[in-house]
Amino acid sequence: MTEGVPEVYADQFAVNTNIWGVSLLFSKLAIPVPSPEPPPPMSEPQVGVRMSLQHAKAMTLILRKHLKQWERDNIEITLPRAAFEAFGISPDDW
């Protein structure tokens, strides 16, 4: 990473779009700690990123290209069937 730039870990994300752009909210799974209080939220927001629709689409294509190259050079990235169902995507789209 670049010096002075915060680094975060995320294992969840949410996407919102409108005619002006895209908003991404990256979160990580919260680990509940037993307490007498109500349980904490299931995820903890880490960082929000906003960008233009054009930037988001270009970023998506470039990220896909990099991941496909990584798979060619290393090992296929897989998902369990339940994840495809949860995301509403087909294994053919993967």
Sequence and secondary structure as in RCSB ss.txt:
>XXXX:A:sequence
MTEGVPEVYADQFAVNTNIWGVSLLFSKLAIPVPSPEPPPPMSEPQVGVRMSLQHAKAMTLILRKHLKQWERDNI
EITLPRAAFEAFGISPDDW
>XXXX:A:secstr
  TT      SEEEEEEETTEEEEEEEEE      SS    SEEEEEEEEE HHHHHHHHHHHHHHHHHHHHHS 
     HHHHHHHT  GGG 
